[in-house]
Structure formats: structure tokens, C-alpha cells
Amino acid sequence: MSVFAHLVERLADLLQPLFGTSAAAAAIVLFTALVRLLVHPLSRAAARGQKARTALQPKITELRKKHGRNPEKLQKAVLELHAEEKVSPLAGCLPGLLQVPAFFLLYHLFSSDTIGGRANELLDHQLLAAPLGERWVDALQGGLLDGAGLVYAGLFAVVAGVAAFSYRLSKRMMAANPALPAGGEQVAGLGAVTKVMPFMSFFTLVTVAVVPLAAALYVVTSTTWSVAERAVLYR
């Protein structure tokens, strides 16, 4: 934690001439961008994997016709097909999983009063009028039109805009590439999951509301990056 806090402080010092009192917030955005750049090769690999899985659907359909009465043999044949084509159904999960530690580091860093046995000076930093260590409920105490309340209103507007774009993108992708279960058989609840999937980005609004502002900045920046990345890689 001390090393990570030192990194954020140094980034804030570098950005202070440009961003003034919001330098720490800018440092968090820059840190998020660096994390996303590091995992971008995995995102590209996940996109290639998704396109490869889509290309396999005609072969899976043929396997369903051939082994439709033998679910176990069908499942084995589908797994063998994926192995033969070197397509992993789990590759798309890696970019998201690798970002989880960075999010929790920021969350704990801006939720702790002390770091390394001394006062956490990062809690003194702000984004405009909103302290980076406070949450939306803290901002509400000053009123919706207070400085901190307006900062959160801006964040919610950005998240809503990104979520709306992500919703349209997801609907278009799902219409162009309808997903089939790995074994070719209908999985209980799959239809419901498919209907909910386009709305997932809107859940970011809840995250932004309940975590410290610093962690919310990470979530907003990462979500915006993800949607833009999907629009480019899955076109």
C-alpha cells in the first residue's frame, strides 16, 4: 500500500502544474489508462477469440446434427473442436480479472486513514470541490447543487452516456453474433442472461455511488475505455 500510495503521489506531483488541486484525480485517470494499456494485448486476444468462436458456430451446428441424441459425445466433440482450433472460451475473462487488483488497491488506499503508519495525505486531495476519499452519500450532505454534488452529477452523466452507447453496441453485437452454448444445448436461464447483458454497463452507476470518489474515477475511466475498445476491436 505504501508503494502504491507513493506512486500516486509522484504522478500527482508531475501533473500538478497542469491540473492544480485536481492533480491526484488526474493521476488516477492516468494510472487507469496505464493499466488498460498493459492489458490491451489481452483484450485484442479476447476479441480474436470471440471472432474465432463465432466462426466455429457452423461446425458446432453440424456436430449438433450428428450427435444431438448423445449429449456427452456432443460435449466432448465441441471441446475437441475448440482445442483443435486453439480457441479458449475463457480468454475474454482475463482482461477484466487482471484489473480487479488495481481497483481494490485504489479502494483501500482512499478508504484508509493511515498508510504505512502515517496519516494518509492522499485523502486531502480533491476533484474540483469533491474530496477523493468521500462517497456520494457524503456529497449529498452539502446538497445536490453543492460543488461536490455537481462533481458527482457530472460523473453520473458520463456513466449514463457511456452505458447508453454500450447498450446499443451490445444489442448490435448480439444481433450479429447470437451466442450458442458450448454444448449446443439450451442452458436454463440463458435467455434471461442474454436479455440482461446489454444493461450491465448501467450497473456502473451503482458502483460509482457507493465507492470512494478515487475508486469511482477508476471505474468510470476503465468503463469508458472498455466500451471504446469494444467498439474498435469488435467492429
C-alpha positions, 0 to 999 in steps of 0.5 A, a space after each residue: 500500500 505504501 508503494 502504491 500510495 507513493 506512486 500516486 503521489 509522484 504522478 500527482 506531483 508531475 501533473 500538478 502544474 497542469 491540473 492544480 488541486 485536481 492533480 491526484 484525480 488526474 493521476 488516477 485517470 492516468 494510472 487507469 489508462 496505464 493499466 488498460 494499456 498493459 492489458 490491451 494485448 489481452 483484450 485484442 486476444 479476447 476479441 480474436 477469440 470471440 471472432 474465432 468462436 463465432 466462426 466455429 458456430 457452423 461446425 458446432 451446428 453440424 456436430 449438433 446434427 450428428 450427435 444431438 441424441 448423445 449429449 456427452 459425445 456432443 460435449 466432448 466433440 465441441 471441446 475437441 473442436 475448440 482445442 483443435 482450433 486453439 480457441 479458449 472460451 475463457 480468454 475474454 475473462 482475463 482482461 477484466 480479472 487482471 484489473 480487479 487488483 488495481 481497483 481494490 488497491 485504489 479502494 483501500 488506499 482512499 478508504 484508509 486513514 493511515 498508510 504505512 503508519 502515517 496519516 494518509 495525505 492522499 485523502 486531502 486531495 480533491 476533484 474540483 470541490 469533491 474530496 477523493 476519499 468521500 462517497 456520494 452519500 457524503 456529497 449529498 450532505 452539502 446538497 445536490 447543487 453543492 460543488 461536490 454534488 455537481 462533481 458527482 452529477 457530472 460523473 453520473 452523466 458520463 456513466 449514463 452516456 457511456 452505458 447508453 452507447 454500450 447498450 446499443 453496441 451490445 444489442 448490435 453485437 448480439 444481433 450479429 453474433 447470437 451466442 450458442 452454448 458450448 454444448 449446443 444445448 439450451 442452458 436454463 436461464 440463458 435467455 434471461 442472461 442474454 436479455 440482461 447483458 446489454 444493461 450491465 454497463 448501467 450497473 456502473 452507476 451503482 458502483 460509482 455511488 457507493 465507492 470512494 470518489 478515487 475508486 469511482 474515477 477508476 471505474 468510470 475511466 476503465 468503463 469508458 475505455 472498455 466500451 471504446 475498445 469494444 467498439 474498435 476491436 469488435 467492429 
